Structures are given as C-alpha cells and as structure tokens.
Amino acid sequence: MFERIGTFFAFEFSANRSPESEEDTEYKLNRDCFLVTKMVVLAASIVSKSGKVLLSRQFVDMTRIRIEGLLAAFPKLVGTGKQHTYVETENVRYVYQPIEALYLLLVTNKQSNILEDLETLRLLSKLVTEYSYSLDEEGIGKTAFELIFAFDEVICLGHKENVTVAQVKQYCEMESHEEKLHKLVLQSKINETKDVMKRKASEIDKSKVLVLQCSWLLC
C-alpha cells in the first residue's frame, strides 16, 4: 500500500517481514528511504568485475550498508557479452556498461526512464575516460574525487541535468578555481594575522627592554 504525498510516495511495509533479514536488500533500502521520487537514480557506481566497489555516489539518503548490499548483489545478476544493458530485481534496476575490467552502473528505481538512464550512463562513461588516466582500480582510486564532482554535475537529486562533457569539465574547473581563490584569500588572512602577532610581540619586547633600561638608569 502507498499514500501519495505531493510528488512523493510513502510506502507501507508488512509487519511480518523481519527488519533484520539480509535476504532482501531492496526492502531495507526502501524501508530506510520510504519517500521515493518517481524516475530517480539512486546511485552511480564503479565496481570491478570481481565485485569490488571502487567508487559510489548516492543521490538519495541511504546508509553505507544498504548501498554495499545492493552493489554486492549486482555481480550475481550480470550477464556477459553485452556492451551495455540492464537487469532488474523486485524493487531496483541496475543499468550498467562494461569499461575494460570494470563496470560503470546506475542503481535506479523501477519507475526511472530506461532510455534516459542509458543516456546518463553513456555521459558518465565519457567522463570516466576523460578524468581517469587508466581504467583500473589504481586509476579510479586516484581520480575518485574528480569523478564524484563530475557525477554531481550530471545528476542532481537523482535526475539527469542537461549538460555535455565539455560543460561538466568547465563547471568543475570553475569550482576548482573558486576553491583555489578561497584558499588564497584564507592563506592571506592567516599570513596577515601572523604578521600582526609578530609586530605585537616585537613591540612587547621593545617595551620590556625600555623598562629594563629605565630601571638601570634609576639604579
């Protein structure tokens, strides 16, 4: 059963199902995130073909255990010999694409638009090859933050933004420039504070010397 609340749906789960069961990770995901927007990407991830999670960016509120459970289930569902496709479970859909020894995948709800998801996946795959110097565990690990920032430019609140690879790179570079500028301003303020403290310390030292000289004169 569900009750519509604006553009969201609140799901009511059966009391007979054990919240401690490890058999249904999708159930626990929906239990924790019981407000689910229609047509939404839950997470974008990169995993090795052996199932090791190298990177994952969640776009809805979920715990680390929940997303790890969903990603752990993925390798068991994957077929072979296809460049990009999708698989479904009772509550979620995995849209994925092999990139050399890795899988790039989107975890979505089943109300998502599969054609839009495939378009999003293609854009993300271009960004992965753009930012990562090698498509292996080491390459993804060293560029993880850049990839996450790029993913954030493509997907907002679970929905694809109308952007290109060039625009994503431009936005990320602008944010990087602003961050550098902020750090420069902050460092300038720190240096200025240090200079003020040095001047005050020097003035205090001079005052002490002057007091000592006056004391000697009086003696």
SVG drawing of the C-alpha trace seen along z (x, -y; Angstrom):
<svg xmlns="http://www.w3.org/2000/svg" viewBox="-2 -57 74 72">
<polyline fill="none" stroke="black" stroke-width="0.4" points="0.0,0.0 1.1,-3.5 0.0,-7.0 0.8,-9.8 2.3,-12.9 2.9,-15.6 5.3,-14.2 6.5,-11.6 5.1,-8.2 5.2,-6.8 5.4,-3.1 3.9,-0.9 5.7,2.3 4.3,5.5 4.9,6.0 5.5,9.7 8.8,9.0 11.9,9.2 13.9,5.9 17.0,7.9 16.8,10.2 19.8,9.9 17.9,11.6 16.2,8.6 18.5,5.5 16.0,3.7 13.3,4.0 15.7,2.5 16.6,-0.3 13.0,-1.2 12.4,-0.9 15.1,-3.4 14.2,-5.7 10.5,-5.4 10.0,-8.6 11.0,-7.8 10.7,-10.2 9.5,-8.8 12.1,-8.3 15.2,-8.7 18.8,-7.5 19.6,-6.2 23.4,-5.8 26.2,-5.9 29.0,-3.4 32.1,-1.9 32.9,1.7 35.4,4.3 34.2,7.4 35.1,9.4 32.5,7.2 34.9,4.8 33.3,1.3 35.8,-1.3 33.5,-4.4 29.9,-5.1 28.0,-8.3 24.5,-8.2 21.8,-10.7 19.3,-9.7 19.7,-9.2 20.9,-5.7 23.3,-4.0 26.7,-2.6 25.4,0.9 22.4,0.5 24.4,-0.6 27.0,2.0 24.3,4.7 22.8,3.5 26.2,3.4 27.2,6.8 24.1,8.3 25.0,6.8 27.7,9.2 25.4,12.2 22.8,10.7 25.1,9.6 25.2,11.4 28.2,11.5 28.9,10.4 26.9,7.2 28.3,3.7 25.6,2.0 22.3,3.3 20.3,3.6 19.0,6.1 16.1,5.8 15.2,7.1 11.9,6.7 12.5,3.1 15.5,1.7 17.1,1.7 20.8,1.8 21.8,0.1 25.4,0.9 28.2,0.8 31.5,2.6 34.5,0.3 37.5,2.6 38.0,4.5 35.3,2.5 31.6,1.9 30.0,-1.5 26.5,-1.2 23.4,-3.2 21.1,-1.9 17.7,-3.3 14.1,-2.6 11.9,-0.8 10.0,-3.9 13.0,-5.5 13.1,-6.2 15.4,-3.4 16.3,-5.5 17.2,-8.5 19.2,-6.2 21.2,-4.8 21.9,-8.3 23.1,-9.2 25.3,-6.1 26.9,-7.0 27.7,-10.5 29.2,-9.2 31.3,-6.7 32.8,-9.5 33.6,-11.4 35.3,-8.4 37.6,-8.0 38.1,-11.8 39.2,-12.1 40.8,-8.7 44.2,-8.1 43.7,-4.3 40.6,-2.3 41.6,-0.1 41.5,-0.1 44.5,-2.4 43.3,-4.9 39.8,-5.2 41.2,-5.4 43.5,-8.4 40.7,-10.3 37.8,-9.4 37.1,-12.9 37.2,-14.4 34.8,-11.7 32.4,-12.3 32.4,-16.0 31.8,-15.3 28.9,-12.9 27.3,-15.6 27.2,-17.9 25.4,-15.3 22.9,-14.0 21.1,-16.3 18.7,-14.8 18.5,-11.7 17.7,-13.4 19.9,-14.0 21.0,-17.5 21.0,-18.7 24.8,-19.0 27.7,-17.9 31.1,-16.6 32.6,-20.0 30.2,-21.8 30.9,-19.4 34.6,-20.0 34.0,-23.7 31.9,-23.7 34.4,-21.5 37.2,-23.8 35.3,-26.9 34.6,-25.3 38.3,-24.3 39.3,-27.9 36.9,-29.3 38.3,-26.8 41.8,-27.9 40.8,-31.5 39.2,-30.9 42.3,-29.1 44.5,-32.0 42.3,-34.5 42.3,-32.4 46.1,-31.9 46.4,-35.7 44.4,-36.3 46.5,-33.8 49.7,-35.4 48.3,-38.9 47.4,-37.6 50.9,-36.2 52.4,-39.5 50.3,-41.4 51.2,-38.9 54.9,-39.3 54.6,-43.1 52.9,-43.0 55.5,-40.6 58.2,-42.9 56.5,-45.9 56.2,-44.0 59.9,-43.0 60.9,-46.7 58.7,-47.8 60.5,-45.3 63.9,-46.5 62.9,-50.1 61.6,-49.2 64.9,-47.5 66.9,-50.5 64.9,-52.8 65.4,-50.6 69.2,-50.6 69.2,-54.4 67.3,-54.7 69.8,-52.4"/>
</svg>
